[in-house]
Amino acid sequence: MSYPLGMGTTEIQDTIYSTQKKVIIDLAEKESCIIVGRCADYILNDYKNIINVFIYAPYTDRLRNCVESLNMQPDEAKKMIADIDKAREAYHKHYCGYSMSDKDHKHVMLDSSLLGVDGTCEVLVNIIQNKFNIKK
C-alpha cells in the first residue's frame, strides 16, 4: 500500500494508471459499482450519477486500530500510517492535480470514528438510497 502503482519507473506507473482508468470507466459504464480510491473521483468527474465520498478518521483512532485490530507495534503502526498517507497523497496529486481530501471534489466527507464502521456504512447507504431514489 506504500506504493499505489508499484515501485517501477514513471513510465510503468503511468501505464498502470492508464489501465486502471480504462477499467474504472468500463465498470462505471456497465453497471452500478463502488470504487475505492484509484483517483476514481477525478476519472469519473464528468459522470452525473456518482457520489464522491471521502472517509477519514483522526490519527489517534487510526493508530489505535492498527495496534488493537491489526496487532501492530505502535512504532511500526506510526511508520506505516505515515508512509501510506504520503504515498496515497502523492499518487492522487500526481494524477489528479489536487489533494484526495479536497472538499471541492467530494460530495460527502465522513469521519468514521464518529459512528464506527457499521454506522458509517449505514449513513452512506441512506445517502445513496436518497440520492438515487432507491426503495428501502
N, CA, C and O atoms as CSV, one atom per row, in Angstrom:
chain,resi,resn,atom,element,x,y,z
A,1,MET,N,N,0.813,-1.193,0.000
A,1,MET,CA,C,0.000,0.000,0.000
A,1,MET,C,C,0.861,1.263,0.000
A,1,MET,O,O,0.355,2.349,-0.283
A,2,SER,N,N,2.130,1.141,0.307
A,2,SER,CA,C,3.018,2.296,0.275
A,2,SER,C,C,3.353,2.710,-1.144
A,2,SER,O,O,3.818,3.826,-1.373
A,3,TYR,N,N,3.122,1.828,-2.090
A,3,TYR,CA,C,3.408,2.106,-3.491
A,3,TYR,C,C,2.152,1.828,-4.308
A,3,TYR,O,O,2.016,0.743,-4.874
A,4,PRO,N,N,1.218,2.804,-4.380
A,4,PRO,CA,C,-0.069,2.563,-5.040
A,4,PRO,C,C,0.032,2.040,-6.461
A,4,PRO,O,O,-0.858,1.321,-6.917
A,5,LEU,N,N,1.093,2.385,-7.167
A,5,LEU,CA,C,1.263,1.911,-8.537
A,5,LEU,C,C,2.537,1.105,-8.705
A,5,LEU,O,O,3.111,1.058,-9.793
A,6,GLY,N,N,2.973,0.480,-7.643
A,6,GLY,CA,C,4.176,-0.326,-7.723
A,6,GLY,C,C,5.423,0.516,-7.553
A,6,GLY,O,O,5.350,1.714,-7.280
A,7,MET,N,N,6.561,-0.122,-7.715
A,7,MET,CA,C,7.835,0.546,-7.487
A,7,MET,C,C,8.619,0.746,-8.772
A,7,MET,O,O,9.803,1.077,-8.722
A,8,GLY,N,N,7.989,0.554,-9.916
A,8,GLY,CA,C,8.694,0.655,-11.187
A,8,GLY,C,C,8.929,2.092,-11.607
A,8,GLY,O,O,8.755,3.022,-10.820
A,9,THR,N,N,9.320,2.256,-12.841
A,9,THR,CA,C,9.604,3.571,-13.401
A,9,THR,C,C,8.316,4.372,-13.547
A,9,THR,O,O,7.217,3.828,-13.445
A,10,THR,N,N,8.465,5.656,-13.783
A,10,THR,CA,C,7.310,6.516,-14.010
A,10,THR,C,C,6.513,6.021,-15.214
A,10,THR,O,O,5.283,6.065,-15.213
A,11,GLU,N,N,7.211,5.556,-16.226
A,11,GLU,CA,C,6.535,5.039,-17.423
A,11,GLU,C,C,5.654,3.835,-17.073
A,11,GLU,O,O,4.522,3.740,-17.548
A,12,ILE,N,N,6.153,2.943,-16.269
A,12,ILE,CA,C,5.370,1.775,-15.847
A,12,ILE,C,C,4.177,2.221,-15.003
A,12,ILE,O,O,3.065,1.724,-15.184
A,13,GLN,N,N,4.408,3.148,-14.092
A,13,GLN,CA,C,3.313,3.640,-13.251
A,13,GLN,C,C,2.242,4.330,-14.101
A,13,GLN,O,O,1.051,4.160,-13.844
A,14,ASP,N,N,2.647,5.094,-15.094
A,14,ASP,CA,C,1.685,5.745,-15.982
A,14,ASP,C,C,0.880,4.718,-16.769
A,14,ASP,O,O,-0.315,4.908,-16.993
A,15,THR,N,N,1.513,3.652,-17.182
A,15,THR,CA,C,0.813,2.580,-17.895
A,15,THR,C,C,-0.204,1.902,-16.982
A,15,THR,O,O,-1.325,1.611,-17.399
A,16,ILE,N,N,0.192,1.651,-15.740
A,16,ILE,CA,C,-0.735,1.050,-14.772
A,16,ILE,C,C,-1.915,1.979,-14.540
A,16,ILE,O,O,-3.062,1.531,-14.538
A,17,TYR,N,N,-1.653,3.270,-14.344
A,17,TYR,CA,C,-2.735,4.235,-14.128
A,17,TYR,C,C,-3.675,4.252,-15.335
A,17,TYR,O,O,-4.895,4.238,-15.167
A,18,SER,N,N,-3.134,4.280,-16.519
A,18,SER,CA,C,-3.948,4.299,-17.729
A,18,SER,C,C,-4.851,3.069,-17.810
A,18,SER,O,O,-6.018,3.171,-18.189
A,19,THR,N,N,-4.310,1.918,-17.457
A,19,THR,CA,C,-5.094,0.677,-17.462
A,19,THR,C,C,-6.189,0.734,-16.406
A,19,THR,O,O,-7.334,0.369,-16.670
A,20,GLN,N,N,-5.834,1.192,-15.213
A,20,GLN,CA,C,-6.836,1.340,-14.141
A,20,GLN,C,C,-7.958,2.268,-14.590
A,20,GLN,O,O,-9.134,1.987,-14.359
A,21,LYS,N,N,-7.594,3.364,-15.226
A,21,LYS,CA,C,-8.576,4.339,-15.689
A,21,LYS,C,C,-9.563,3.688,-16.659
A,21,LYS,O,O,-10.771,3.902,-16.561
A,22,LYS,N,N,-9.045,2.901,-17.586
A,22,LYS,CA,C,-9.914,2.209,-18.543
A,22,LYS,C,C,-10.857,1.240,-17.841
A,22,LYS,O,O,-12.034,1.156,-18.189
A,23,VAL,N,N,-10.347,0.512,-16.860
A,23,VAL,CA,C,-11.172,-0.442,-16.107
A,23,VAL,C,C,-12.267,0.294,-15.338
A,23,VAL,O,O,-13.421,-0.136,-15.338
A,24,ILE,N,N,-11.914,1.394,-14.688
A,24,ILE,CA,C,-12.882,2.178,-13.909
A,24,ILE,C,C,-13.990,2.709,-14.815
A,24,ILE,O,O,-15.168,2.608,-14.474
A,25,ILE,N,N,-13.632,3.261,-15.942
A,25,ILE,CA,C,-14.636,3.784,-16.876
A,25,ILE,C,C,-15.509,2.660,-17.406
A,25,ILE,O,O,-16.727,2.811,-17.504
A,26,ASP,N,N,-14.898,1.537,-17.747
A,26,ASP,CA,C,-15.655,0.393,-18.243
A,26,ASP,C,C,-16.666,-0.090,-17.196
A,26,ASP,O,O,-17.825,-0.346,-17.524
A,27,LEU,N,N,-16.237,-0.211,-15.960
A,27,LEU,CA,C,-17.143,-0.633,-14.887
A,27,LEU,C,C,-18.280,0.363,-14.698
A,27,LEU,O,O,-19.442,-0.030,-14.597
A,28,ALA,N,N,-17.951,1.638,-14.649
A,28,ALA,CA,C,-18.951,2.673,-14.409
A,28,ALA,C,C,-19.976,2.743,-15.535
A,28,ALA,O,O,-21.140,3.065,-15.293
A,29,GLU,N,N,-19.563,2.450,-16.743
A,29,GLU,CA,C,-20.489,2.499,-17.872
A,29,GLU,C,C,-21.366,1.254,-17.975
A,29,GLU,O,O,-22.429,1.294,-18.596
A,30,LYS,N,N,-20.928,0.151,-17.370
A,30,LYS,CA,C,-21.680,-1.098,-17.454
A,30,LYS,C,C,-22.740,-1.239,-16.377
A,30,LYS,O,O,-23.849,-1.699,-16.650
A,31,GLU,N,N,-22.402,-0.840,-15.139
A,31,GLU,CA,C,-23.322,-1.106,-14.032
A,31,GLU,C,C,-22.958,-0.268,-12.816
A,31,GLU,O,O,-21.904,0.367,-12.770
A,32,SER,N,N,-23.842,-0.279,-11.842
A,32,SER,CA,C,-23.558,0.391,-10.577
A,32,SER,C,C,-22.375,-0.293,-9.920
A,32,SER,O,O,-22.244,-1.516,-9.968
A,33,CYS,N,N,-21.521,0.501,-9.309
A,33,CYS,CA,C,-20.346,-0.081,-8.673
A,33,CYS,C,C,-19.808,0.856,-7.602
A,33,CYS,O,O,-20.151,2.038,-7.553
A,34,ILE,N,N,-18.973,0.310,-6.764
A,34,ILE,CA,C,-18.262,1.083,-5.756
A,34,ILE,C,C,-16.785,0.955,-6.075
A,34,ILE,O,O,-16.257,-0.149,-6.206
A,35,ILE,N,N,-16.132,2.084,-6.199
A,35,ILE,CA,C,-14.703,2.095,-6.498
A,35,ILE,C,C,-14.009,2.821,-5.354
A,35,ILE,O,O,-14.319,3.974,-5.057
A,36,VAL,N,N,-13.080,2.143,-4.725
A,36,VAL,CA,C,-12.353,2.715,-3.600
A,36,VAL,C,C,-11.003,3.214,-4.100
A,36,VAL,O,O,-10.174,2.441,-4.580
A,37,GLY,N,N,-10.802,4.524,-3.977
A,37,GLY,CA,C,-9.520,5.108,-4.360
A,37,GLY,C,C,-9.295,5.111,-5.858
A,37,GLY,O,O,-10.231,5.241,-6.646
A,38,ARG,N,N,-8.031,4.965,-6.235
A,38,ARG,CA,C,-7.601,4.886,-7.627
A,38,ARG,C,C,-7.965,6.109,-8.434
A,38,ARG,O,O,-8.090,6.020,-9.656
A,39,CYS,N,N,-8.142,7.270,-7.777
A,39,CYS,CA,C,-8.466,8.536,-8.445
A,39,CYS,C,C,-9.808,8.490,-9.172
A,39,CYS,O,O,-10.022,9.237,-10.126
A,40,ALA,N,N,-10.701,7.627,-8.732
A,40,ALA,CA,C,-11.996,7.486,-9.392
A,40,ALA,C,C,-12.797,8.784,-9.355
A,40,ALA,O,O,-13.566,9.055,-10.277
A,41,ASP,N,N,-12.630,9.592,-8.306
A,41,ASP,CA,C,-13.341,10.870,-8.254
A,41,ASP,C,C,-12.948,11.758,-9.438
A,41,ASP,O,O,-13.787,12.458,-10.004
A,42,TYR,N,N,-11.704,11.721,-9.791
A,42,TYR,CA,C,-11.184,12.505,-10.914
A,42,TYR,C,C,-11.560,11.864,-12.251
A,42,TYR,O,O,-12.018,12.544,-13.169
A,43,ILE,N,N,-11.367,10.577,-12.345
A,43,ILE,CA,C,-11.622,9.850,-13.593
A,43,ILE,C,C,-13.092,9.945,-13.992
A,43,ILE,O,O,-13.407,10.057,-15.177
A,44,LEU,N,N,-13.994,9.899,-13.010
A,44,LEU,CA,C,-15.431,9.910,-13.289
A,44,LEU,C,C,-16.053,11.296,-13.062
A,44,LEU,O,O,-17.266,11.416,-12.890
A,45,ASN,N,N,-15.237,12.309,-13.062
A,45,ASN,CA,C,-15.685,13.665,-12.760
A,45,ASN,C,C,-16.847,14.134,-13.637
A,45,ASN,O,O,-17.712,14.865,-13.155
A,46,ASP,N,N,-16.889,13.744,-14.877
A,46,ASP,CA,C,-17.936,14.205,-15.790
A,46,ASP,C,C,-19.215,13.371,-15.722
A,46,ASP,O,O,-20.198,13.702,-16.386
A,47,TYR,N,N,-19.219,12.318,-14.948
A,47,TYR,CA,C,-20.399,11.477,-14.807
A,47,TYR,C,C,-21.355,12.120,-13.805
A,47,TYR,O,O,-20.923,12.665,-12.790
A,48,LYS,N,N,-22.642,12.054,-14.090
A,48,LYS,CA,C,-23.645,12.694,-13.233
A,48,LYS,C,C,-24.180,11.755,-12.144
A,48,LYS,O,O,-24.662,12.220,-11.112
A,49,ASN,N,N,-24.099,10.471,-12.364
A,49,ASN,CA,C,-24.702,9.516,-11.434
A,49,ASN,C,C,-23.686,8.935,-10.452
A,49,ASN,O,O,-23.638,7.723,-10.240
A,50,ILE,N,N,-22.879,9.807,-9.857
A,50,ILE,CA,C,-21.874,9.349,-8.902
A,50,ILE,C,C,-22.001,10.104,-7.592
A,50,ILE,O,O,-22.586,11.185,-7.529
A,51,ILE,N,N,-21.450,9.521,-6.566
A,51,ILE,CA,C,-21.283,10.196,-5.285
A,51,ILE,C,C,-19.824,10.000,-4.894
A,51,ILE,O,O,-19.365,8.871,-4.722
A,52,ASN,N,N,-19.110,11.090,-4.758
A,52,ASN,CA,C,-17.713,11.027,-4.338
A,52,ASN,C,C,-17.655,11.166,-2.824
A,52,ASN,O,O,-18.079,12.175,-2.261
A,53,VAL,N,N,-17.124,10.140,-2.178
A,53,VAL,CA,C,-17.088,10.066,-0.718
A,53,VAL,C,C,-15.641,10.017,-0.255
A,53,VAL,O,O,-14.809,9.334,-0.853
A,54,PHE,N,N,-15.350,10.741,0.807
A,54,PHE,CA,C,-14.042,10.661,1.444
A,54,PHE,C,C,-14.262,10.273,2.897
A,54,PHE,O,O,-14.825,11.042,3.676
A,55,ILE,N,N,-13.817,9.084,3.253
A,55,ILE,CA,C,-13.938,8.595,4.626
A,55,ILE,C,C,-12.573,8.736,5.289
A,55,ILE,O,O,-11.555,8.309,4.745
A,56,TYR,N,N,-12.573,9.331,6.452
A,56,TYR,CA,C,-11.328,9.563,7.162
A,56,TYR,C,C,-11.541,9.276,8.648
A,56,TYR,O,O,-12.665,9.036,9.090
A,57,ALA,N,N,-10.471,9.304,9.395
A,57,ALA,CA,C,-10.534,9.173,10.853
A,57,ALA,C,C,-9.344,9.911,11.439
A,57,ALA,O,O,-8.302,10.019,10.792
A,58,PRO,N,N,-9.487,10.418,12.650
A,58,PRO,CA,C,-8.356,11.079,13.297
A,58,PRO,C,C,-7.177,10.115,13.456
A,58,PRO,O,O,-7.348,8.901,13.568
A,59,TYR,N,N,-5.999,10.689,13.461
A,59,TYR,CA,C,-4.777,9.901,13.572
A,59,TYR,C,C,-4.809,8.960,14.774
A,59,TYR,O,O,-4.445,7.791,14.650
A,60,THR,N,N,-5.236,9.449,15.924
A,60,THR,CA,C,-5.234,8.610,17.132
A,60,THR,C,C,-6.126,7.389,16.973
A,60,THR,O,O,-5.787,6.310,17.458
A,61,ASP,N,N,-7.247,7.543,16.310
A,61,ASP,CA,C,-8.142,6.404,16.068
A,61,ASP,C,C,-7.531,5.420,15.076
A,61,ASP,O,O,-7.674,4.207,15.228
A,62,ARG,N,N,-6.863,5.938,14.079
A,62,ARG,CA,C,-6.216,5.067,13.101
A,62,ARG,C,C,-5.079,4.288,13.753
A,62,ARG,O,O,-4.908,3.095,13.505
A,63,LEU,N,N,-4.306,4.976,14.587
A,63,LEU,CA,C,-3.210,4.324,15.293
A,63,LEU,C,C,-3.747,3.238,16.224
A,63,LEU,O,O,-3.216,2.128,16.257
A,64,ARG,N,N,-4.788,3.555,16.973
A,64,ARG,CA,C,-5.390,2.573,17.877
A,64,ARG,C,C,-5.886,1.348,17.101
A,64,ARG,O,O,-5.708,0.216,17.549
A,65,ASN,N,N,-6.498,1.570,15.954
A,65,ASN,CA,C,-6.981,0.464,15.134
A,65,ASN,C,C,-5.836,-0.437,14.686
A,65,ASN,O,O,-5.957,-1.661,14.729
A,66,CYS,N,N,-4.722,0.163,14.255
A,66,CYS,CA,C,-3.563,-0.624,13.818
A,66,CYS,C,C,-3.004,-1.475,14.959
A,66,CYS,O,O,-2.652,-2.639,14.770
A,67,VAL,N,N,-2.932,-0.877,16.132
A,67,VAL,CA,C,-2.354,-1.581,17.283
A,67,VAL,C,C,-3.316,-2.643,17.805
A,67,VAL,O,O,-2.909,-3.781,18.039
A,68,GLU,N,N,-4.591,-2.286,17.990
A,68,GLU,CA,C,-5.549,-3.214,18.602
A,68,GLU,C,C,-6.117,-4.236,17.622
A,68,GLU,O,O,-6.245,-5.413,17.960
A,69,SER,N,N,-6.453,-3.802,16.427
A,69,SER,CA,C,-7.091,-4.717,15.471
A,69,SER,C,C,-6.094,-5.469,14.600
A,69,SER,O,O,-6.318,-6.626,14.243
A,70,LEU,N,N,-5.002,-4.811,14.263
A,70,LEU,CA,C,-4.017,-5.439,13.386
A,70,LEU,C,C,-2.812,-5.991,14.139
A,70,LEU,O,O,-1.895,-6.558,13.545
A,71,ASN,N,N,-2.832,-5.815,15.456
A,71,ASN,CA,C,-1.766,-6.323,16.330
A,71,ASN,C,C,-0.380,-5.810,15.942
A,71,ASN,O,O,0.603,-6.548,16.003
A,72,MET,N,N,-0.311,-4.557,15.547
A,72,MET,CA,C,0.968,-3.955,15.187
A,72,MET,C,C,1.591,-3.301,16.418
A,72,MET,O,O,0.887,-2.895,17.342
A,73,GLN,N,N,2.899,-3.208,16.416
A,73,GLN,CA,C,3.594,-2.443,17.441
A,73,GLN,C,C,3.374,-0.957,17.149
A,73,GLN,O,O,3.312,-0.572,15.982
A,74,PRO,N,N,3.256,-0.115,18.177
A,74,PRO,CA,C,2.976,1.310,17.945
A,74,PRO,C,C,3.950,1.985,16.976
A,74,PRO,O,O,3.519,2.730,16.096
A,75,ASP,N,N,5.240,1.740,17.122
A,75,ASP,CA,C,6.209,2.382,16.213
A,75,ASP,C,C,6.026,1.912,14.775
A,75,ASP,O,O,6.126,2.701,13.836
A,76,GLU,N,N,5.759,0.623,14.615
A,76,GLU,CA,C,5.515,0.064,13.284
A,76,GLU,C,C,4.247,0.678,12.673
A,76,GLU,O,O,4.219,1.015,11.489
A,77,ALA,N,N,3.210,0.818,13.491
A,77,ALA,CA,C,1.945,1.393,13.026
A,77,ALA,C,C,2.120,2.854,12.630
A,77,ALA,O,O,1.595,3.282,11.602
A,78,LYS,N,N,2.846,3.616,13.427
A,78,LYS,CA,C,3.085,5.028,13.113
A,78,LYS,C,C,3.801,5.181,11.783
A,78,LYS,O,O,3.440,6.032,10.969
A,79,LYS,N,N,4.811,4.361,11.565
A,79,LYS,CA,C,5.570,4.422,10.309
A,79,LYS,C,C,4.690,4.033,9.123
A,79,LYS,O,O,4.717,4.683,8.078
A,80,MET,N,N,3.913,2.969,9.295
A,80,MET,CA,C,3.052,2.521,8.214
A,80,MET,C,C,2.023,3.598,7.854
A,80,MET,O,O,1.816,3.889,6.676
A,81,ILE,N,N,1.388,4.180,8.849
A,81,ILE,CA,C,0.399,5.228,8.595
A,81,ILE,C,C,1.037,6.390,7.845
A,81,ILE,O,O,0.482,6.873,6.858
A,82,ALA,N,N,2.194,6.839,8.307
A,82,ALA,CA,C,2.881,7.960,7.656
A,82,ALA,C,C,3.255,7.621,6.215
A,82,ALA,O,O,3.038,8.424,5.309
A,83,ASP,N,N,3.814,6.436,6.008
A,83,ASP,CA,C,4.233,6.030,4.660
A,83,ASP,C,C,3.049,5.916,3.710
A,83,ASP,O,O,3.114,6.383,2.573
A,84,ILE,N,N,1.972,5.298,4.171
A,84,ILE,CA,C,0.803,5.107,3.316
A,84,ILE,C,C,0.122,6.435,3.022
A,84,ILE,O,O,-0.270,6.693,1.884
A,85,ASP,N,N,-0.022,7.281,4.041
A,85,ASP,CA,C,-0.623,8.597,3.812
A,85,ASP,C,C,0.171,9.387,2.774
A,85,ASP,O,O,-0.402,10.001,1.874
A,86,LYS,N,N,1.478,9.366,2.910
A,86,LYS,CA,C,2.346,10.104,1.990
A,86,LYS,C,C,2.215,9.558,0.561
A,86,LYS,O,O,2.104,10.326,-0.395
A,87,ALA,N,N,2.229,8.240,0.426
A,87,ALA,CA,C,2.141,7.618,-0.901
A,87,ALA,C,C,0.786,7.869,-1.550
A,87,ALA,O,O,0.718,8.189,-2.737
A,88,ARG,N,N,-0.282,7.730,-0.791
A,88,ARG,CA,C,-1.619,7.957,-1.354
A,88,ARG,C,C,-1.798,9.403,-1.788
A,88,ARG,O,O,-2.354,9.680,-2.851
A,89,GLU,N,N,-1.323,10.319,-0.957
A,89,GLU,CA,C,-1.463,11.735,-1.289
A,89,GLU,C,C,-0.639,12.080,-2.536
A,89,GLU,O,O,-1.116,12.803,-3.412
A,90,ALA,N,N,0.574,11.576,-2.618
A,90,ALA,CA,C,1.424,11.841,-3.784
A,90,ALA,C,C,0.801,11.269,-5.055
A,90,ALA,O,O,0.800,11.918,-6.101
A,91,TYR,N,N,0.275,10.053,-4.958
A,91,TYR,CA,C,-0.379,9.403,-6.099
A,91,TYR,C,C,-1.539,10.253,-6.587
A,91,TYR,O,O,-1.653,10.537,-7.779
A,92,HIS,N,N,-2.399,10.656,-5.663
A,92,HIS,CA,C,-3.595,11.411,-6.039
A,92,HIS,C,C,-3.226,12.775,-6.617
A,92,HIS,O,O,-3.788,13.187,-7.632
A,93,LYS,N,N,-2.305,13.466,-5.994
A,93,LYS,CA,C,-1.893,14.785,-6.503
A,93,LYS,C,C,-1.238,14.672,-7.871
A,93,LYS,O,O,-1.448,15.523,-8.735
A,94,HIS,N,N,-0.445,13.626,-8.071
A,94,HIS,CA,C,0.241,13.451,-9.350
A,94,HIS,C,C,-0.749,13.258,-10.499
A,94,HIS,O,O,-0.611,13.878,-11.553
A,95,TYR,N,N,-1.748,12.394,-10.290
A,95,TYR,CA,C,-2.658,12.062,-11.386
A,95,TYR,C,C,-3.893,12.958,-11.459
A,95,TYR,O,O,-4.502,13.069,-12.523
A,96,CYS,N,N,-4.273,13.595,-10.362
A,96,CYS,CA,C,-5.481,14.424,-10.355
A,96,CYS,C,C,-5.187,15.914,-10.283
A,96,CYS,O,O,-5.970,16.737,-10.757
A,97,GLY,N,N,-4.058,16.247,-9.689
A,97,GLY,CA,C,-3.709,17.652,-9.547
A,97,GLY,C,C,-4.263,18.302,-8.297
A,97,GLY,O,O,-4.113,19.510,-8.112
A,98,TYR,N,N,-4.899,17.526,-7.436
A,98,TYR,CA,C,-5.430,18.054,-6.186
A,98,TYR,C,C,-5.366,16.983,-5.100
A,98,TYR,O,O,-5.198,15.796,-5.383
A,99,SER,N,N,-5.503,17.427,-3.855
A,99,SER,CA,C,-5.447,16.514,-2.719
A,99,SER,C,C,-6.645,15.574,-2.710
A,99,SER,O,O,-7.744,15.962,-3.105
A,100,MET,N,N,-6.437,14.356,-2.266
A,100,MET,CA,C,-7.542,13.396,-2.217
A,100,MET,C,C,-8.614,13.811,-1.213
A,100,MET,O,O,-9.739,13.316,-1.288
A,101,SER,N,N,-8.298,14.701,-0.280
A,101,SER,CA,C,-9.283,15.169,0.696
A,101,SER,C,C,-9.837,16.554,0.353
A,101,SER,O,O,-10.459,17.197,1.199
A,102,ASP,N,N,-9.617,17.014,-0.870
A,102,ASP,CA,C,-10.096,18.326,-1.298
A,102,ASP,C,C,-11.618,18.328,-1.333
A,102,ASP,O,O,-12.230,17.607,-2.122
A,103,LYS,N,N,-12.223,19.140,-0.477
A,103,LYS,CA,C,-13.678,19.155,-0.352
A,103,LYS,C,C,-14.388,19.604,-1.625
A,103,LYS,O,O,-15.566,19.300,-1.813
A,104,ASP,N,N,-13.695,20.314,-2.491
A,104,ASP,CA,C,-14.314,20.758,-3.735
A,104,ASP,C,C,-14.544,19.610,-4.721
A,104,ASP,O,O,-15.209,19.790,-5.740
A,105,HIS,N,N,-14.002,18.450,-4.422
A,105,HIS,CA,C,-14.143,17.294,-5.304
A,105,HIS,C,C,-14.875,16.139,-4.627
A,105,HIS,O,O,-14.829,15.006,-5.107
A,106,LYS,N,N,-15.545,16.421,-3.519
A,106,LYS,CA,C,-16.270,15.391,-2.760
A,106,LYS,C,C,-17.700,15.846,-2.520
A,106,LYS,O,O,-17.970,17.035,-2.349
A,107,HIS,N,N,-18.600,14.892,-2.512
A,107,HIS,CA,C,-19.981,15.167,-2.143
A,107,HIS,C,C,-20.190,14.938,-0.643
A,107,HIS,O,O,-20.966,15.640,0.006
A,108,VAL,N,N,-19.486,13.950,-0.116
A,108,VAL,CA,C,-19.625,13.574,1.293
A,108,VAL,C,C,-18.238,13.336,1.873
A,108,VAL,O,O,-17.396,12.670,1.271
A,109,MET,N,N,-18.024,13.897,3.059
A,109,MET,CA,C,-16.792,13.625,3.814
A,109,MET,C,C,-17.261,13.196,5.200
A,109,MET,O,O,-18.030,13.901,5.853
A,110,LEU,N,N,-16.790,12.033,5.641
A,110,LEU,CA,C,-17.318,11.463,6.870
A,110,LEU,C,C,-16.206,10.895,7.737
A,110,LEU,O,O,-15.380,10.111,7.270
A,111,ASP,N,N,-16.191,11.298,9.006
A,111,ASP,CA,C,-15.243,10.798,9.991
A,111,ASP,C,C,-15.779,9.468,10.517
A,111,ASP,O,O,-16.764,9.442,11.254
A,112,SER,N,N,-15.135,8.372,10.140
A,112,SER,CA,C,-15.620,7.037,10.519
A,112,SER,C,C,-15.514,6.767,12.015
A,112,SER,O,O,-16.140,5.832,12.515
A,113,SER,N,N,-14.737,7.562,12.735
A,113,SER,CA,C,-14.636,7.348,14.177
A,113,SER,C,C,-15.901,7.803,14.902
A,113,SER,O,O,-16.143,7.406,16.042
A,114,LEU,N,N,-16.688,8.617,14.258
A,114,LEU,CA,C,-17.914,9.120,14.864
A,114,LEU,C,C,-18.936,8.011,15.094
A,114,LEU,O,O,-19.541,7.935,16.163
A,115,LEU,N,N,-19.127,7.151,14.094
A,115,LEU,CA,C,-20.158,6.111,14.162
A,115,LEU,C,C,-19.605,4.694,14.018
A,115,LEU,O,O,-20.365,3.729,14.102
A,116,GLY,N,N,-18.315,4.553,13.805
A,116,GLY,CA,C,-17.728,3.238,13.590
A,116,GLY,C,C,-17.990,2.762,12.172
A,116,GLY,O,O,-18.636,3.446,11.378
A,117,VAL,N,N,-17.481,1.589,11.872
A,117,VAL,CA,C,-17.605,1.051,10.514
A,117,VAL,C,C,-19.068,0.821,10.143
A,117,VAL,O,O,-19.515,1.259,9.083
A,118,ASP,N,N,-19.809,0.141,11.003
A,118,ASP,CA,C,-21.210,-0.169,10.685
A,118,ASP,C,C,-22.059,1.094,10.566
A,118,ASP,O,O,-22.868,1.218,9.646
A,119,GLY,N,N,-21.876,2.021,11.487
A,119,GLY,CA,C,-22.640,3.269,11.436
A,119,GLY,C,C,-22.298,4.104,10.213
A,119,GLY,O,O,-23.177,4.712,9.604
A,120,THR,N,N,-21.030,4.132,9.857
A,120,THR,CA,C,-20.602,4.857,8.659
A,120,THR,C,C,-21.247,4.241,7.422
A,120,THR,O,O,-21.712,4.957,6.536
A,121,CYS,N,N,-21.272,2.923,7.368
A,121,CYS,CA,C,-21.918,2.229,6.242
A,121,CYS,C,C,-23.405,2.559,6.183
A,121,CYS,O,O,-23.944,2.809,5.104
A,122,GLU,N,N,-24.062,2.561,7.323
A,122,GLU,CA,C,-25.497,2.885,7.357
A,122,GLU,C,C,-25.768,4.290,6.825
A,122,GLU,O,O,-26.709,4.495,6.057
A,123,VAL,N,N,-24.949,5.253,7.230
A,123,VAL,CA,C,-25.111,6.623,6.749
A,123,VAL,C,C,-24.936,6.674,5.234
A,123,VAL,O,O,-25.723,7.317,4.540
A,124,LEU,N,N,-23.922,6.008,4.725
A,124,LEU,CA,C,-23.665,6.018,3.285
A,124,LEU,C,C,-24.781,5.316,2.506
A,124,LEU,O,O,-25.180,5.781,1.439
A,125,VAL,N,N,-25.277,4.214,3.029
A,125,VAL,CA,C,-26.397,3.522,2.375
A,125,VAL,C,C,-27.599,4.456,2.293
A,125,VAL,O,O,-28.252,4.536,1.253
A,126,ASN,N,N,-27.893,5.158,3.378
A,126,ASN,CA,C,-29.013,6.086,3.402
A,126,ASN,C,C,-28.829,7.199,2.381
A,126,ASN,O,O,-29.774,7.548,1.673
A,127,ILE,N,N,-27.638,7.755,2.293
A,127,ILE,CA,C,-27.348,8.815,1.317
A,127,ILE,C,C,-27.547,8.288,-0.102
A,127,ILE,O,O,-28.173,8.951,-0.929
A,128,ILE,N,N,-27.025,7.117,-0.384
A,128,ILE,CA,C,-27.147,6.526,-1.725
A,128,ILE,C,C,-28.605,6.256,-2.066
A,128,ILE,O,O,-29.052,6.563,-3.171
A,129,GLN,N,N,-29.348,5.684,-1.125
A,129,GLN,CA,C,-30.764,5.407,-1.368
A,129,GLN,C,C,-31.537,6.690,-1.666
A,129,GLN,O,O,-32.384,6.719,-2.559
A,130,ASN,N,N,-31.241,7.740,-0.917
A,130,ASN,CA,C,-31.933,9.017,-1.151
A,130,ASN,C,C,-31.524,9.662,-2.465
A,130,ASN,O,O,-32.381,10.141,-3.208
A,131,LYS,N,N,-30.253,9.682,-2.759
A,131,LYS,CA,C,-29.745,10.301,-3.972
A,131,LYS,C,C,-30.313,9.649,-5.237
A,131,LYS,O,O,-30.676,10.332,-6.195
A,132,PHE,N,N,-30.380,8.321,-5.220
A,132,PHE,CA,C,-30.792,7.589,-6.412
A,132,PHE,C,C,-32.212,7.046,-6.318
A,132,PHE,O,O,-32.604,6.185,-7.106
A,133,ASN,N,N,-32.987,7.550,-5.348
A,133,ASN,CA,C,-34.390,7.144,-5.180
A,133,ASN,C,C,-34.556,5.628,-5.146
A,133,ASN,O,O,-35.397,5.068,-5.849
A,134,ILE,N,N,-33.748,4.975,-4.323
A,134,ILE,CA,C,-33.815,3.532,-4.176
A,134,ILE,C,C,-34.752,3.218,-3.011
A,134,ILE,O,O,-34.600,3.762,-1.917
A,135,LYS,N,N,-35.704,2.352,-3.252
A,135,LYS,CA,C,-36.657,1.960,-2.201
A,135,LYS,C,C,-35.923,1.228,-1.097
A,135,LYS,O,O,-35.058,0.391,-1.356
A,136,LYS,N,N,-36.272,1.549,0.121
A,136,LYS,CA,C,-35.610,0.945,1.288
A,136,LYS,C,C,-36.261,-0.357,1.660
A,136,LYS,O,O,-35.838,-1.007,2.617
